[in-house]
């Protein structure tokens, strides 16, 4: 059976995992990585950046366009293509790293208040440019108390940490997702140290790349993937399916 050729558009946070799954895929996949932190700049700007990349894709060359994204704060709303567009039914990339919505839901229900780290989130997490700071920067996740002291002095650092406590009150745990890529031992130790600095709990989790593997192999079970017909558009479904498609403009 002839191989299919897919154009993959992915967040660079998932660079290592996507490259690994592409190397193992039964199909031909061409990779395009988008800048980290697009979901931090707002729904409309994120969708515009992704649609621009979709529009640059030659529809005659590919059988489908694959999005390695979740709903991501509605940042994929309105995306469409002249060929099938496929996206996992996921709210964000944590589902892609844990392997299923059920795995994510089970963990979150048992341990609410968890902030997740992965190889990509450690290596590529954006600090932002002042105009568009990343979520990690806004929450202070990417900085230690010692770094605040070094920049602002001890008295100011204490005040800043106290104020950030209001932002961070919903988080009490750091979890490192080991996807079998990068430097898991070093990343795990670094994440555990961040948890200690913040007096949070720490846990290391085994990741599962099954969803990305299935996406690249063309194994698009309706329960886990949305296949958007040509010239239709992705919209949130506001139910357990996460996303659906629409005939009209959005």
C-alpha positions in Angstrom: 0.0 0.0 0.0 1.4 3.4 -1.0 2.6 5.6 1.9 0.6 8.7 2.8 2.4 12.1 3.0 1.4 14.4 5.8 2.3 18.0 6.6 2.8 18.2 10.4 2.5 21.6 12.2 3.6 21.3 15.8 4.6 23.4 18.8 8.3 23.3 19.3 7.6 22.5 23.0 7.1 19.0 21.6 10.1 19.0 19.3 11.8 15.9 20.8 8.6 13.8 21.0 7.5 14.8 17.5 10.8 14.0 15.9 10.9 10.6 17.6 7.4 9.7 16.5 8.1 11.0 13.0 11.1 8.7 12.8 9.0 5.7 13.8 5.9 6.5 11.6 4.8 4.2 8.8 3.9 7.2 6.7 5.9 10.1 5.3 5.7 13.2 7.5 7.2 16.6 6.8 7.6 18.6 10.0 7.1 22.3 10.6 7.6 23.7 14.1 6.0 26.8 15.4 7.4 29.1 18.0 7.0 28.2 21.6 4.3 29.9 23.6 1.8 30.8 20.9 -1.0 30.0 23.3 0.3 32.9 25.5 -0.3 35.6 22.9 -4.1 35.2 22.7 -6.6 33.2 20.7 -6.7 35.4 17.6 -3.0 35.9 17.2 -2.3 32.2 17.7 -4.9 31.2 15.2 -3.7 33.7 12.7 -0.1 32.3 12.9 -1.2 28.8 12.5 -3.6 29.6 9.6 -0.8 31.4 7.9 1.4 28.2 8.0 -1.6 26.1 6.8 -2.1 28.5 3.9 1.6 28.1 2.9 1.1 24.3 2.5 0.8 22.9 -1.0 -2.4 20.9 -1.0 -1.4 19.0 -4.1 1.6 17.6 -2.2 -0.1 16.2 0.9 -2.9 13.8 1.9 -3.6 15.8 5.1 -2.3 18.4 7.5 -1.7 17.2 11.0 -1.8 19.6 14.0 0.2 18.6 17.1 -1.8 20.9 19.3 -4.7 20.7 21.7 -7.5 23.2 21.9 -4.9 25.5 23.6 -7.1 28.2 25.0 -9.2 28.2 21.8 -6.1 29.1 19.8 -7.0 26.6 17.1 -10.6 27.9 16.7 -11.4 28.7 13.0 -8.5 26.8 11.4 -9.3 25.2 8.1 -7.6 23.8 5.0 -8.4 22.8 1.4 -7.4 19.2 2.4 -8.3 17.2 5.5 -7.0 18.8 8.8 -6.5 16.4 11.7 -6.1 17.3 15.4 -6.2 15.3 18.6 -9.2 15.7 20.9 -7.2 17.4 23.6 -7.4 20.5 25.7 -3.6 21.0 25.8 -0.3 19.3 25.2 -0.4 17.5 28.6 -2.9 15.1 27.1 -0.5 14.4 24.2 2.3 13.8 26.7 0.3 11.5 28.9 -1.2 9.5 26.1 -5.0 10.1 26.5 -7.7 12.4 27.9 -8.5 9.6 30.4 -5.0 9.5 31.7 -4.9 13.3 32.1 -8.3 13.4 33.8 -7.5 10.6 36.2 -4.3 12.2 37.3 -5.8 15.7 37.6 -8.8 14.5 39.6 -6.5 12.7 42.0 -3.9 15.6 42.2 -5.4 19.0 41.4 -3.1 22.0 41.6 -0.4 20.3 39.5 1.9 22.3 37.2 3.5 20.0 34.6 7.0 20.0 33.2 8.4 18.0 30.2 11.7 18.0 28.3 10.3 20.7 25.9 8.9 22.8 28.7 12.3 22.8 30.4 14.4 23.4 27.3 12.2 25.7 25.3 9.8 27.5 27.6 9.6 31.1 26.6 10.3 33.9 29.0 8.5 36.2 26.6 9.6 39.6 25.1 7.9 42.0 27.6 4.9 42.5 25.3 3.9 38.8 25.3 5.3 37.2 28.4 4.9 33.4 28.7 2.5 31.8 31.2 5.5 30.5 33.1 6.9 34.0 33.4 3.6 35.4 34.5 3.3 32.8 37.2 6.9 33.0 38.3 7.3 29.3 37.6 10.6 29.8 35.8 12.3 31.8 38.5 13.7 30.8 42.0 13.7 33.0 45.1 17.5 33.3 44.7 17.0 34.8 41.3 14.6 37.4 42.6 17.1 38.3 45.4 19.9 38.6 42.9 17.9 41.0 40.7 15.8 43.0 43.2 17.4 42.6 46.6 16.2 40.4 49.5 13.5 42.8 50.8 11.9 43.3 47.3 12.3 39.6 46.5 10.3 38.7 49.6 7.6 41.1 48.6 7.4 39.8 45.0 7.2 36.2 46.2 4.4 37.1 48.6 2.5 38.8 45.8 3.1 35.9 43.4 1.7 33.6 46.1 -1.8 34.9 45.1 -1.2 33.9 41.5 0.2 30.5 42.6 -2.3 29.6 45.2 -3.9 27.0 42.9 -0.6 25.2 42.4 1.0 22.9 45.0 2.8 20.3 43.0 5.3 20.0 40.1 5.2 16.9 38.0 7.9 16.0 35.5 6.6 13.9 32.5 9.4 11.6 31.3 8.7 11.0 27.6 11.9 8.9 27.0 13.7 11.8 25.3 16.4 14.3 26.3 18.0 14.1 29.7 15.4 12.6 32.0 17.7 12.3 35.0 18.9 15.9 34.8 15.4 17.2 34.0 13.9 15.3 36.9 16.4 16.7 39.3 16.0 20.2 38.1 12.2 20.0 38.4 12.5 18.5 41.9 14.7 21.4 42.9 12.2 23.9 41.6 9.5 22.2 43.7 11.7 22.3 46.8 12.3 26.1 46.2 8.6 26.7 46.2 7.8 24.2 49.0 5.7 22.2 46.6 5.3 18.4 46.2 7.1 16.7 43.4 6.4 13.7 41.3 7.9 12.1 38.2 5.5 10.5 35.7 6.0 8.1 32.8 4.8 9.8 29.6 3.0 8.0 26.7 3.4 9.1 23.1 0.6 6.9 21.8 -1.6 9.8 20.5 1.2 11.3 18.5 2.2 7.9 17.1 -1.4 7.3 16.0 -1.7 10.8 14.5 1.4 10.2 12.4 0.5 6.7 11.4 -2.9 7.9 10.1 -4.7 5.8 12.8 -7.4 8.4 13.5 -10.0 6.9 15.8 -13.0 9.2 16.1 -12.8 9.1 19.8 -9.3 10.5 19.9 -9.0 12.6 16.7 -11.1 15.1 14.8 -10.8 14.9 11.0 -11.9 18.3 9.6 -13.2 18.0 6.0 -11.7 20.4 3.4 -12.9 24.0 3.7 -14.5 23.4 7.1 -13.3 24.9 10.4 -12.3 23.8 13.8 -14.5 25.0 16.7 -14.7 24.0 20.4 -17.4 21.5 21.1 -17.7 22.4 24.8 -18.1 18.8 25.7 -16.0 15.6 26.2 -15.1 15.6 22.5 -13.2 18.9 23.0 -13.3 20.0 19.3 -15.6 19.6 16.3 -15.9 21.2 12.9 -18.2 23.9 11.5 -19.5 24.6 8.0 -19.6 28.4 8.4 -17.1 31.1 9.4 -16.2 31.5 13.0 
